Amino acid sequence: MATDVQNWLFRAPGDMDRIEGCFTGAAFGPHRHDIYAVGVTLEGIQSFDYRGETRHSLPGQMVVLHPDERHDGRSGDGGAFRYRTAYIRPTEIQDVLGGRTLPFIDGGVSGDARLAAAVNGLLADYERPLGLLEYQDALIEIAGALEAVAGGGGVIRRANRDAARTARDYIDSCLDEAFSLSELEQATGHDRWQLSRDFRAMFGCSPYRYLTLRRLEKAQGLLMEGRTGAEVAAACGFSDQSHFGRQFRNAYGLAPLVWMKSIKPAHDHSIRA
């Protein structure tokens, strides 16, 4: 991550995970997460490696990163780049689409007007939390735009959807415990290997990756409370502090301490008219 004084991250208020960032040079190392990153480049050139190629997003273009796809982030011209991004769980997209295959935007960059309208509706107002109905309306627009731009998808059988959701609930209730696909098979009554495939189709990642990301979300909250790395590792089911640090960097592209230092308590960088 670059160390220029311009570098900052701000998280919008509310439960919806929306960030605005500004960086020069290399911003984030290679990482992957189990959620959609849906955003817009505001200034500069936002460059990243994605699915074997270097991509470039210019001001006004949309960046859509599919769950569990490895990527990084950097300036494309050596200057500062600024962006806004919303992180959306695949299960929320699935709920809107009724079980159809998760939309995939080829290349990760789009200038499609339908997608731009949906994303800007979600990211335009950063000074206040989104109301629940407001967010749900925005989610419907984004899911529909993603599917339209991606060209639609197939259908997942209802029984598989139910098993995947049961497995997700089981994992959510056992974040501090060690378990295997055998336990998930027993909890769902569904073949472990088919369950793993259905889970990926529903939620964009494997059961193990889902477990790791939920543990890291818990870890972020504990870090913000001032807990030490060792305390966080022990509280979140990681074998030790080094294991926690590696998993954190793999998920967010930053070491835990660097992530903490990048978070800004106030936001005064509104979109320029």
C-alpha positions in Angstrom: 0.0 0.0 0.0 1.3 3.5 -0.8 2.2 5.9 2.0 1.4 9.3 0.4 -0.5 11.7 2.6 -3.4 11.6 0.1 -4.1 8.0 0.9 -7.3 7.5 2.9 -10.3 5.2 3.3 -13.7 6.2 4.6 -16.6 4.0 5.4 -20.1 5.5 5.0 -22.3 5.4 8.1 -24.9 2.6 8.5 -25.0 -1.2 8.2 -24.4 -1.2 4.4 -20.7 -1.7 3.7 -19.8 1.3 1.4 -16.4 2.8 1.2 -14.7 5.7 -0.5 -10.9 5.6 -1.0 -8.1 7.6 -2.5 -4.7 6.2 -3.2 -1.5 6.7 -5.2 0.8 4.0 -6.4 0.1 0.5 -5.2 -3.0 0.5 -3.0 -3.8 -3.1 -2.2 -1.9 -6.3 -2.6 -3.5 -9.4 -4.3 -6.5 -10.6 -2.4 -10.0 -12.1 -2.8 -13.2 -11.9 -0.8 -16.5 -13.7 -0.9 -18.7 -10.7 -1.8 -19.4 -8.6 -4.8 -17.4 -5.4 -5.0 -19.5 -3.0 -7.1 -18.1 0.5 -7.5 -17.4 3.5 -9.6 -14.1 5.3 -10.4 -14.3 9.0 -9.6 -10.9 10.4 -10.4 -7.7 9.1 -12.0 -7.1 5.7 -13.4 -8.0 2.7 -11.2 -6.0 -0.3 -12.4 -6.0 -3.9 -11.2 -5.0 -7.4 -12.3 -8.0 -9.7 -12.7 -8.4 -13.1 -14.2 -5.0 -13.0 -15.9 -5.2 -9.5 -17.4 -4.6 -5.9 -16.3 -7.8 -3.9 -16.3 -8.2 -0.1 -16.2 -11.2 1.8 -15.1 -11.6 5.5 -16.0 -13.7 8.2 -14.2 -17.4 7.2 -14.6 -16.7 3.6 -15.3 -18.0 0.8 -13.1 -15.8 -1.8 -11.5 -17.6 -5.1 -10.7 -15.5 -7.8 -9.0 -17.1 -11.3 -8.7 -16.9 -13.1 -5.4 -13.7 -15.1 -4.7 -11.8 -13.7 -7.7 -8.2 -12.7 -6.9 -7.3 -9.0 -7.7 -5.2 -6.1 -6.5 -5.5 -2.3 -6.8 -3.2 0.5 -7.9 -2.9 3.8 -9.8 -2.7 3.4 -13.5 -0.7 6.5 -14.2 1.2 7.2 -11.0 -1.2 9.8 -9.8 -4.0 9.6 -7.3 -7.2 7.6 -8.1 -10.4 7.9 -6.1 -13.3 5.5 -6.1 -16.4 4.4 -4.2 -17.4 0.8 -3.7 -20.3 -1.1 -2.1 -19.8 -4.7 -0.9 -22.8 -6.9 -1.5 -23.2 -10.5 -0.3 -24.0 -13.0 -3.0 -26.9 -14.3 -1.0 -28.6 -10.9 -1.3 -28.2 -11.0 -5.1 -29.5 -14.6 -5.0 -32.6 -13.6 -3.0 -33.5 -11.0 -5.7 -32.8 -13.3 -8.6 -34.6 -16.3 -7.1 -31.8 -18.8 -7.3 -30.5 -18.0 -10.8 -26.7 -18.3 -11.3 -24.7 -15.4 -9.9 -24.1 -12.8 -12.7 -20.5 -12.4 -13.9 -19.3 -9.2 -15.6 -16.6 -10.2 -18.1 -13.4 -8.2 -17.5 -14.6 -6.5 -14.3 -15.1 -3.1 -15.9 -18.2 -1.8 -17.5 -19.6 1.5 -18.9 -23.1 0.1 -19.3 -25.6 2.9 -18.5 -28.0 0.5 -16.8 -25.4 -0.6 -14.3 -24.1 3.0 -13.9 -27.6 4.2 -12.9 -28.0 1.3 -10.3 -24.5 1.7 -8.8 -24.7 5.5 -8.6 -28.1 5.2 -6.9 -26.4 3.2 -4.2 -23.2 5.2 -3.8 -24.3 8.8 -4.4 -25.2 9.8 -0.9 -22.4 9.1 1.6 -23.3 11.4 4.4 -26.1 9.3 5.9 -27.1 5.6 6.5 -29.4 4.1 3.9 -32.8 3.1 5.1 -33.8 -0.6 4.8 -36.4 0.0 2.1 -34.0 2.3 0.3 -31.3 -0.3 0.3 -33.6 -3.0 -0.8 -34.8 -0.9 -3.7 -31.2 -0.3 -4.7 -30.4 -4.0 -4.4 -33.1 -4.9 -6.8 -31.8 -2.4 -9.3 -28.2 -3.6 -9.0 -29.1 -7.3 -9.2 -31.3 -6.7 -12.3 -28.6 -4.6 -14.0 -25.9 -7.2 -13.2 -27.9 -9.9 -14.7 -28.8 -7.9 -17.8 -25.2 -6.9 -18.4 -24.0 -10.4 -17.8 -26.6 -11.9 -20.2 -28.7 -13.9 -17.6 -27.9 -17.3 -16.2 -29.2 -20.8 -15.3 -31.3 -22.1 -12.5 -30.3 -23.9 -9.3 -32.7 -26.6 -8.1 -34.7 -25.7 -5.0 -33.4 -28.5 -2.9 -29.8 -27.5 -3.5 -30.6 -23.9 -2.5 -32.1 -25.1 0.7 -29.1 -27.2 1.6 -26.7 -24.4 0.8 -28.6 -22.0 3.0 -28.7 -24.6 5.9 -25.0 -25.0 5.5 -24.5 -21.3 5.7 -26.6 -21.0 8.8 -24.6 -23.9 10.4 -21.3 -22.1 9.6 -22.6 -18.8 11.0 -23.4 -20.5 14.3 -20.0 -22.2 14.6 -17.4 -19.5 13.8 -15.2 -20.5 16.7 -15.3 -24.2 16.1 -13.4 -26.6 13.8 -15.6 -28.8 11.5 -15.4 -30.5 8.1 -17.7 -31.2 5.2 -18.8 -34.3 7.0 -20.5 -32.2 9.7 -22.1 -30.0 7.0 -23.4 -33.2 5.3 -25.0 -34.3 8.5 -26.5 -30.9 9.2 -28.0 -30.6 5.7 -28.7 -34.3 4.7 -27.0 -33.4 1.4 -24.0 -35.1 -0.2 -20.9 -33.2 0.9 -19.4 -32.8 -2.6 -22.6 -31.7 -4.2 -23.2 -29.4 -1.3 -19.8 -27.8 -1.8 -20.6 -27.1 -5.4 -24.1 -25.8 -4.6 -22.6 -23.6 -1.9 -20.2 -22.0 -4.4 -23.0 -21.4 -6.9 -25.2 -19.8 -4.2 -22.6 -17.7 -2.3 -19.7 -17.3 -4.6 -17.1 -19.2 -2.5 -16.4 -22.5 -0.8 -17.7 -23.3 2.7 -14.1 -22.9 4.1 -13.7 -19.4 2.5 -17.1 -18.4 3.8 -16.0 -19.4 7.3 -12.7 -17.6 7.1 -14.3 -14.4 5.8 -17.0 -14.4 8.6 -14.2 -14.8 11.2 -12.3 -11.9 9.6 -15.4 -9.7 9.8 -15.6 -10.4 13.5 -11.8 -9.7 13.7 -12.3 -6.2 12.1 -14.8 -5.3 14.8 -12.4 -6.4 17.6 -9.5 -4.5 16.0 -11.6 -1.3 16.0 -12.3 -1.9 19.7 -8.5 -1.8 20.3 -7.9 -5.5 20.9 -4.4 -6.8 20.1 -3.6 -9.0 17.1 -3.0 -12.0 19.4 -6.3 -11.4 21.3 -8.2 -11.1 18.0 -6.6 -14.3 16.6 -7.6 -16.3 19.7 -11.1 -14.9 19.8 -11.8 -15.6 16.1 -10.7 -19.1 15.7 -7.3 -18.6 14.1 -4.4 -20.8 15.2 -2.1 -17.9 16.0 -1.4 -14.2 15.2 0.7 -15.1 12.1 -2.2 -17.2 10.7 -4.6 -14.4 11.4 -2.3 -11.8 9.6 -1.9 -14.0 6.5 -5.6 -14.6 6.2 -6.3 -10.9 6.7 -3.9 -9.9 3.9 -5.3 -12.5 1.6 -8.8 -11.1 2.1 -8.2 -7.4 2.2 -4.8 -6.8 0.6 -3.5 -5.0 3.7 -1.9 -6.1 6.9 -4.2 -5.6 10.0 -2.2 -2.7 11.3 -2.0 -1.0 8.0 -5.8 -1.4 7.5 -6.4 0.2 10.9 -4.2 3.2 10.1 -5.9 3.8 6.8 -9.4 4.1 8.3 -10.5 7.8 8.6 -13.0 8.9 11.3 -14.6 11.6 9.2 -15.4 12.2 5.6 -14.9 15.5 3.7 -14.2 14.2 0.2 -17.6 14.5 -1.5 -18.0 13.8 -5.2 -17.3 16.9 -7.2 -20.0 18.2 -9.3 
